[in-house]
Amino acid sequence: MGVVFVGKKPVSKYVIAATRQISIGARKIVLKARGSSIPKAVDVAEALRRRFADQLSLESIKTYTETLETENGTRRVSVIEIVFSV
C-alpha cells in the first residue's frame, strides 16, 4: 500500500508520487491530507482518475477530525483519506 501525504507542493508532484507507487507495484494508493490541503488532495484524486481510468478504482473516501495538542491547548483539524485500488 502506497501512502501519499498531500501538503503545500503543486498537484503534479503528488500525482507523480502516486504514479511511482503504482509503478513499483502498490495494490492500494492512499491520499491523505489535513486542513487547507484537503482541496488539493481532491484535485490529485481527480487527476489520477483521469490518467489511470482503466487501472484505478475508487475504493473509499474517509473523513474525520484529529485533535492536536499545541502549546495553547488543543486544536481540531479535519482529515481526508482517499483510497484507490489498482
Order of alpha helices (4+ residues) and beta strands (2+ residues): beta-alpha-beta-alpha-beta-beta
